[in-house]
Amino acid sequence: MKLFDVYPLYDVTPVSAKGIVITDDKGQDYLDFYGGHAVISIGHAHPLYIRRLKDQLNKIGFYSNAVHNPLQVELANKLGQISGCSQYNLFLCNSGAEANENALKLASFETGKSRVIAFNNSFHGRTSAAVATTDNEKINAPINKQQQVTFLPFNAITTFKKEIEKGDVCAVIFESIQGVGGLDEPSTEFLKKVGELCKNKNVILIADEVQSGFGRSGKFFAFQHHDIQPDIITIAKGMGNGFPVGGVLIHGSIEASYGKLGTTFGGNHLACAATLSVLEVIEKEGLVENAKDLGNYFLEKASKIPQVQRTKGKGLMLGLEFDFEVAELRKKLIYEQFLFTGGAKDKNVLRILPALNINKEDMDLFFGKLKIALS
C-alpha cells in the first residue's frame, strides 16, 4: 500500500526536537518558526508536557465519554480561569475542523436556520460545513457546496447588514486574525457592529480561535483585542502542543441536552493531560505576555528590512509581506538557512508561528537567517 499523495513535501525528515530546534535524520538542526501550523505552543518536548503525558499513560490513556472523567472538569475550570471565559461551557473534540463543525451545528440547532456568513480568505477546516465556510474553491467538493454560505469582505458593514437582515442566517463565523488566508484582520469597529447585529437578529457569533487562541496573539484569545463577546469560541492547534485535541466554548445562554453533540475520542484522558500541561506552562512562564512582547520586538526588527512591504498579525501570529511570491524564499530558508517558516493563500506573505516561549536571541537568529536568504 502507498500513501494517498495529497501533501507536497519538503525533503526533510525530522527525527527529534527540543524547544524550537528540530533535528533531521542526517543530524542537521533546524530552527522551527512555524510550529507545524501553530501547533507547537510551548516548544517541542517541554519537560512538564512529557511528564504529564507519561504519568497519565501509566494510569489510564482512554475511556469513552460514557463515564466520569475528572480531568475534563479540571480542564474546563483551568481554561475558564486563565482565558477569562468562565461564563462559557466546554465541549471537547479532536481538531479545529471538528470544533467548527460542532459550532455551526449548535448555531443551526439554536436558531432553526441554516445559512452562514463567513469572510473572504477564511479558513475553518476541511470537513462538511467547516470547509463550506472556507473560502477556497479547490477544496470544496460538490457535497460541501450544498451548504448555504455567503462570503463577505471584512469591514464592509453595509453589505453585512444587508445580508443578515434577510433573516435566514444561523451563524456568522470569523477569524480575528486570519491564518491560512494571510494574517488579515477585521477592525474593532466592524466586529463590534457585527456583534450588535448578531444579537439583534438572533444570529450566533462564532469566533474561530483554532490558530489564534491559547495566547498566540498576545491575549489569550485574539477576539479579546476587540472587546466583544462571541456566543461560541472554537479552539485546537496550540492547545495540545502536538497532541490531537480541539474544543468548543459555548456561552452559558445556549442550553445543552443529551445527544446534542458527541465524540468518541474527544476529551480523552491523554488529551486532557496534554492541554492541562500547556495551560500550566502558559500560566507559569507568562507566555501570553511573552507573545505580546516578542511580537512587538519582531515588528521593530522587521521595520529595518527594506524588502518587507508590510508586517501583519499580532503577538506571535505574524506575517511578512513582500512584493514577490515567497515560495522560493521559503525553500532557501529551509534548505540553506535551516529555518522552518510558513506560506499563506496570499502567496506574497511569509508566516511566522513559533512557540510562545521563544526569546529575543531566537528572534535575532531568525532575522539573521532571513537577511542572508534575502541578500
C-alpha positions as CSV (number, residue, x, y, z in Angstrom):
1,M,0.0,0.0,0.0
2,K,1.1,3.5,-0.8
3,L,0.2,6.8,0.9
4,F,-2.6,8.8,-0.6
5,D,-0.5,11.6,-2.2
6,V,-2.0,14.9,-1.1
7,Y,0.9,16.7,0.5
8,P,3.7,18.4,-1.4
9,L,6.7,17.6,0.9
10,Y,9.9,19.3,1.7
11,D,12.8,16.9,1.6
12,V,13.4,16.9,5.4
13,T,12.8,14.0,7.8
14,P,12.7,15.2,11.4
15,V,13.5,12.5,14.0
16,S,13.8,14.6,17.2
17,A,13.0,18.0,18.5
18,K,13.5,20.1,21.6
19,G,12.4,23.7,22.2
20,I,12.4,25.3,18.8
21,V,15.1,23.1,17.4
22,I,14.2,20.2,15.1
23,T,16.9,17.6,14.1
24,D,16.6,15.5,11.0
25,D,17.8,12.0,10.1
26,K,21.1,13.4,8.9
27,G,21.8,15.2,12.2
28,Q,21.1,18.7,10.8
29,D,19.4,21.1,13.2
30,Y,16.6,23.5,12.1
31,L,15.0,26.4,13.8
32,D,11.3,25.9,14.0
33,F,9.5,29.3,13.4
34,Y,6.3,27.6,12.1
35,G,5.4,25.1,14.8
36,G,3.6,22.7,12.4
37,H,0.9,25.3,11.6
38,A,0.9,27.0,15.1
39,V,0.5,23.7,16.9
40,I,3.7,23.8,19.0
41,S,2.8,26.4,21.6
42,I,5.2,25.6,24.5
43,G,8.1,24.2,22.5
44,H,9.0,20.6,21.4
45,A,9.5,18.1,24.3
46,H,8.7,20.6,27.1
47,P,9.6,18.6,30.3
48,L,6.3,19.3,32.0
49,Y,4.4,18.2,29.0
50,I,6.3,15.0,28.7
51,R,5.9,14.2,32.4
52,R,2.2,14.9,32.4
53,L,1.6,12.6,29.4
54,K,3.8,9.8,30.8
55,D,2.2,9.9,34.2
56,Q,-1.3,9.8,32.7
57,L,-0.4,7.0,30.3
58,N,0.7,5.0,33.3
59,K,-2.8,5.4,34.9
60,I,-5.3,5.4,32.0
61,G,-5.0,6.7,28.5
62,F,-8.5,6.4,27.2
63,Y,-12.1,5.6,28.0
64,S,-15.2,6.9,26.3
65,N,-17.5,9.8,27.4
66,A,-19.9,7.3,28.9
67,V,-18.1,7.5,32.2
68,H,-16.9,10.3,34.5
69,N,-13.5,11.9,33.6
70,P,-12.4,14.3,36.3
71,L,-9.7,15.6,34.1
72,Q,-12.3,17.2,31.8
73,V,-13.7,19.1,34.8
74,E,-10.3,20.2,35.8
75,L,-9.5,21.3,32.3
76,A,-12.7,23.3,31.9
77,N,-12.1,25.1,35.2
78,K,-8.5,25.9,34.4
79,L,-9.3,27.1,30.9
80,G,-12.1,29.3,32.1
81,Q,-9.8,30.8,34.8
82,I,-6.8,31.5,32.5
83,S,-8.8,32.7,29.4
84,G,-11.2,34.9,31.3
85,C,-14.1,32.9,29.7
86,S,-15.6,31.2,32.8
87,Q,-19.1,32.1,31.6
88,Y,-18.7,29.5,28.8
89,N,-19.1,25.7,28.9
90,L,-16.6,23.4,27.3
91,F,-17.2,20.6,24.7
92,L,-14.1,18.7,23.9
93,C,-13.3,17.1,20.5
94,N,-10.3,16.3,18.4
95,S,-9.4,19.0,15.9
96,G,-10.2,22.5,14.7
97,A,-12.4,21.3,11.8
98,E,-14.4,19.2,14.2
99,A,-14.7,22.2,16.6
100,N,-16.1,24.4,13.8
101,E,-18.4,21.6,12.7
102,N,-19.9,21.4,16.1
103,A,-20.1,25.2,16.5
104,L,-22.0,25.5,13.2
105,K,-24.3,22.6,14.1
106,L,-25.1,24.2,17.5
107,A,-25.9,27.5,15.8
108,S,-28.3,25.8,13.5
109,F,-29.9,23.9,16.4
110,E,-30.2,27.2,18.4
111,T,-31.7,29.3,15.6
112,G,-33.5,26.8,13.4
113,K,-31.8,28.3,10.4
114,S,-29.0,27.1,8.1
115,R,-27.3,29.9,6.2
116,V,-23.9,31.0,7.4
117,I,-22.0,34.2,6.8
118,A,-18.2,33.8,6.5
119,F,-15.5,36.1,5.2
120,N,-13.2,36.3,2.2
121,N,-10.0,34.4,2.6
122,S,-11.3,32.5,5.6
123,F,-10.1,29.0,6.5
124,H,-12.2,27.0,9.0
125,G,-11.3,23.3,8.2
126,R,-11.7,20.6,5.6
127,T,-14.9,18.8,6.6
128,S,-18.5,19.3,5.6
129,A,-19.8,22.6,6.9
130,A,-16.3,23.8,8.0
131,V,-14.9,23.5,4.5
132,A,-18.0,25.1,3.1
133,T,-17.3,28.2,5.2
134,T,-13.6,28.1,3.9
135,D,-13.0,30.5,1.0
136,N,-11.2,28.0,-1.3
137,E,-13.0,26.5,-4.2
138,K,-10.3,23.9,-4.8
139,I,-11.0,22.1,-1.5
140,N,-14.8,22.3,-1.7
141,A,-16.4,19.2,-3.3
142,P,-20.0,19.3,-4.6
143,I,-21.3,17.6,-1.4
144,N,-19.8,20.6,0.6
145,K,-21.3,23.2,-1.7
146,Q,-24.8,22.1,-0.7
147,Q,-24.3,24.2,2.5
148,Q,-25.7,27.7,2.4
149,V,-22.7,30.1,2.9
150,T,-22.3,33.7,1.9
151,F,-18.7,35.1,1.8
152,L,-18.3,38.8,2.5
153,P,-15.3,41.2,2.8
154,F,-14.1,42.4,6.2
155,N,-15.1,45.9,7.2
156,A,-18.0,46.2,4.7
157,I,-20.7,46.8,7.3
158,T,-23.3,48.0,4.9
159,T,-23.0,44.8,2.9
160,F,-23.0,42.7,6.1
161,K,-26.1,44.5,7.4
162,K,-28.0,43.8,4.2
163,E,-27.2,40.1,4.3
164,I,-28.0,39.5,8.0
165,E,-31.3,41.4,7.7
166,K,-32.6,38.7,5.2
167,G,-33.5,36.7,8.3
168,D,-32.2,33.3,7.3
169,V,-28.7,33.4,8.9
170,C,-27.9,31.0,11.7
171,A,-24.3,31.9,12.3
172,V,-21.5,34.4,11.5
173,I,-18.0,32.8,11.7
174,F,-14.8,34.8,11.7
175,E,-11.1,34.7,12.5
176,S,-9.9,37.7,14.4
177,I,-6.6,37.2,12.6
178,Q,-6.8,35.0,9.5
179,G,-4.4,32.1,9.5
180,V,-4.1,30.4,6.1
181,G,-5.7,33.5,4.4
182,G,-2.6,35.6,5.2
183,L,-3.0,37.4,8.6
184,D,-5.7,39.9,7.6
185,E,-7.8,41.3,10.4
186,P,-11.2,43.0,10.7
187,S,-11.4,46.3,12.5
188,T,-12.7,46.6,16.1
189,E,-15.4,48.9,14.9
190,F,-16.6,46.3,12.3
191,L,-16.5,43.4,14.8
192,K,-18.4,45.4,17.4
193,K,-21.1,46.3,14.9
194,V,-21.3,42.6,13.7
195,G,-21.7,41.6,17.3
196,E,-24.6,44.0,17.8
197,L,-26.4,42.9,14.6
198,C,-26.0,39.2,15.5
199,K,-27.5,39.9,18.9
200,N,-30.4,41.9,17.5
201,K,-31.1,39.3,14.8
202,N,-30.7,36.2,17.0
203,V,-27.7,35.0,15.0
204,I,-24.9,33.0,16.7
205,L,-21.5,34.7,16.5
206,I,-18.6,32.2,16.3
207,A,-15.0,33.2,16.9
208,D,-12.6,30.7,15.3
209,E,-9.6,30.8,17.6
210,V,-8.2,27.5,16.3
211,Q,-4.9,29.1,15.3
212,S,-5.0,32.4,17.1
213,G,-6.1,31.1,20.6
214,F,-4.1,29.9,23.6
215,G,-2.1,33.1,23.9
216,R,-0.7,33.3,20.3
217,S,-1.9,36.8,19.6
218,G,-0.7,38.4,22.9
219,K,-4.0,37.9,24.5
220,F,-5.4,34.5,25.4
221,F,-7.9,34.8,22.6
222,A,-7.5,37.2,19.6
223,F,-11.1,38.4,19.8
224,Q,-10.2,39.9,23.2
225,H,-8.3,42.6,21.4
226,H,-11.7,43.9,20.2
227,D,-13.8,43.9,23.5
228,I,-16.5,41.7,22.0
229,Q,-18.3,38.5,23.3
230,P,-18.9,35.7,20.8
231,D,-21.6,33.1,21.5
232,I,-19.2,30.3,20.6
233,I,-15.4,30.1,20.5
234,T,-13.6,27.2,18.8
235,I,-10.1,26.1,19.8
236,A,-7.5,23.5,18.7
237,K,-3.9,23.6,17.4
238,G,-1.8,25.1,20.2
239,M,-4.0,23.7,23.0
240,G,-2.4,20.3,22.8
241,N,1.2,21.2,21.7
242,G,1.0,18.4,19.2
243,F,-1.5,16.0,20.8
244,P,-4.7,16.0,18.7
245,V,-7.3,17.9,20.7
246,G,-10.0,20.6,20.0
247,G,-12.8,22.2,21.8
248,V,-15.9,24.4,21.7
249,L,-16.5,27.1,24.3
250,I,-20.3,27.6,24.4
251,H,-21.8,30.6,26.1
252,G,-24.0,29.6,29.1
253,S,-27.1,31.1,27.4
254,I,-27.0,28.1,25.0
255,E,-28.5,25.1,26.7
256,A,-27.1,21.5,26.5
257,S,-29.1,18.4,26.1
258,Y,-28.1,14.7,26.0
259,G,-27.1,13.6,22.5
260,K,-26.9,17.2,21.1
261,L,-23.2,16.7,20.5
262,G,-20.9,13.7,20.8
263,T,-17.5,12.3,20.1
264,T,-15.6,9.0,20.7
265,F,-12.1,10.3,21.3
266,G,-12.7,13.9,22.3
267,G,-11.7,14.8,25.8
268,N,-9.9,11.5,26.4
269,H,-7.5,11.3,29.4
270,L,-4.3,11.9,27.4
271,A,-5.8,14.9,25.5
272,C,-6.8,16.4,28.8
273,A,-3.4,15.8,30.3
274,A,-1.7,17.4,27.3
275,T,-3.9,20.5,27.4
276,L,-3.6,20.9,31.2
277,S,0.2,20.9,30.9
278,V,0.0,23.5,28.1
279,L,-2.2,25.8,30.3
280,E,0.1,25.3,33.3
281,V,3.2,26.2,31.2
282,I,1.4,29.3,29.7
283,E,0.5,30.4,33.2
284,K,3.8,29.7,35.0
285,E,6.1,31.0,32.2
286,G,3.9,34.1,31.4
287,L,3.7,33.1,27.7
288,V,0.8,35.3,26.8
289,E,2.8,38.4,27.8
290,N,5.9,36.9,26.2
291,A,4.0,36.6,22.9
292,K,2.9,40.2,23.1
293,D,6.5,41.4,23.9
294,L,8.2,39.3,21.3
295,G,5.6,40.3,18.7
296,N,6.5,44.0,19.3
297,Y,10.2,43.1,19.1
298,F,9.5,41.3,15.8
299,L,7.8,44.3,14.3
300,E,10.7,46.6,15.4
301,K,13.2,44.3,13.7
302,A,11.1,43.8,10.6
303,S,10.8,47.5,10.0
304,K,14.6,47.6,9.3
305,I,14.4,45.1,6.4
306,P,13.9,47.1,3.2
307,Q,12.4,44.2,1.2
308,V,9.5,43.9,3.7
309,Q,6.5,45.8,2.3
310,R,4.2,45.3,5.3
311,T,4.1,43.4,8.6
312,K,0.9,41.6,9.6
313,G,-0.6,40.0,12.7
314,K,-0.3,40.3,16.4
315,G,1.8,38.6,19.2
316,L,3.5,35.5,17.7
317,M,0.9,35.1,14.9
318,L,2.9,37.1,12.3
319,G,3.4,37.7,8.7
320,L,5.9,39.5,6.4
321,E,4.5,40.7,3.1
322,F,6.9,41.1,0.2
323,D,6.4,42.3,-3.4
324,F,7.1,38.8,-4.7
325,E,5.9,35.3,-4.1
326,V,7.7,33.7,-1.1
327,A,7.8,30.1,-2.3
328,E,11.4,30.2,-3.4
329,L,12.4,32.3,-0.3
330,R,10.9,29.5,1.9
331,K,13.0,26.9,0.1
332,K,16.1,29.0,0.6
333,L,15.3,29.3,4.3
334,I,14.7,25.6,4.9
335,Y,17.5,24.2,2.6
336,E,20.2,26.8,3.1
337,Q,19.4,28.5,6.4
338,F,17.8,25.5,8.1
339,L,14.7,27.5,9.2
340,F,11.1,26.5,9.0
341,T,8.5,29.1,8.1
342,G,5.0,29.1,6.6
343,G,3.2,30.3,3.5
344,A,-0.4,31.5,3.0
345,K,-3.2,31.8,0.5
346,D,-1.7,35.2,-0.2
347,K,1.5,34.0,-1.9
348,N,3.5,37.1,-1.0
349,V,3.1,36.5,2.7
350,L,5.7,34.6,4.8
351,R,4.0,33.3,8.0
352,I,5.8,33.2,11.3
353,L,4.3,31.0,14.1
354,P,7.0,30.0,16.6
355,A,6.5,28.5,20.1
356,L,5.3,31.1,22.6
357,N,8.4,30.7,24.8
358,I,11.0,31.9,22.4
359,N,13.2,34.8,23.4
360,K,14.9,37.8,21.8
361,E,18.0,35.8,20.9
362,D,15.9,33.3,19.0
363,M,14.2,36.2,17.1
364,D,17.6,37.7,16.3
365,L,18.7,34.3,14.8
366,F,15.5,34.3,12.7
367,F,16.2,37.8,11.3
368,G,19.9,37.0,10.7
369,K,19.0,34.0,8.6
370,L,16.2,35.9,6.8
371,K,18.6,38.7,5.8
372,I,21.1,36.2,4.4
373,A,18.3,34.5,2.4
374,L,17.1,37.8,1.0
375,S,20.6,39.0,0.0
